[in-house]
Amino acid sequence: MRDRENTKKDELVAIKDRSLDFSDIPELTPSVQQTLRRVVPREYYQVIPIKKAISIKLDADVLEYYKSGGKGYQTRINAVLRQEMLRETAPTYGKQSEPEEE
C-alpha cells in the first residue's frame, strides 16, 4: 500500500504546471469573494513580534505616567506606539482624498 501511495505522489509531482487546464475554473469576482468564508480561524495567524532592547529618551512626565500604572509600563508604552503605527499605516479603502489646493 505504501508503494502505491509513493507512486501516485511521484506521478503528481511529475505533472508540469503548463499541462494543467484551468479554463473550467470560474472567475473570482467580488460578488463571489463575498460568499467565501475563512476556513482557518484568524487567531492561528497571530504574529509574535521579536522584541529588541533599545535606549529611548522620554519626557519625564510621560515616563512617570506609565510607571504609575505599575509593572508592565514598557508593555503599555509599546502598545500605544503599536496602535499609532497601525493607525498611520492602515489602508485608506473607501476614503476620498482631499482635493488639492491651487
PEHU-V483141 format. One record per residue. RES is the residue in one small letter. OMEGA is omega in degrees with one decimal (NA if undefined). Layout:
res->{RES	RES}
omega->{OMEGA	OMEGA}
This chain:
res->{m	r	d	r	e	n	t	k	k	d	e	l	v	a	i	k	d	r	s	l	d	f	s	d	i	p	e	l	t	p	s	v	q	q	t	l	r	r	v	v	p	r	e	y	y	q	v	i	p	i	k	k	a	i	s	i	k	l	d	a	d	v	l	e	y	y	k	s	g	g	k	g	y	q	t	r	i	n	a	v	l	r	q	e	m	l	r	e	t	a	p	t	y	g	k	q	s	e	p	e	e	e}
omega->{-179.3	179.9	-179.7	177.2	179.2	179.5	178.3	179.6	179.2	178.6	179.9	179.2	-176.8	-179.0	178.5	177.9	-178.3	-176.6	180.0	-179.4	-179.5	-173.5	-178.6	179.0	-178.7	179.5	-179.5	-177.7	177.8	180.0	177.1	-179.9	-179.8	-179.1	-178.6	176.2	-179.2	179.7	179.7	-179.3	-177.6	-176.4	176.9	-178.3	-178.8	178.3	177.3	-176.7	176.4	179.3	177.3	176.8	178.6	172.2	-177.4	177.3	178.4	173.3	-175.6	-178.5	177.5	179.7	179.8	178.2	-178.7	178.0	-179.1	176.6	178.1	-177.5	179.4	-177.6	178.8	177.4	178.9	177.0	178.7	-179.4	178.7	178.5	178.3	179.6	178.5	178.3	-179.8	178.0	-178.8	-175.8	-178.5	177.0	-177.1	-179.2	175.3	178.7	178.3	-178.8	178.1	176.0	-179.4	177.5	179.6	NA}
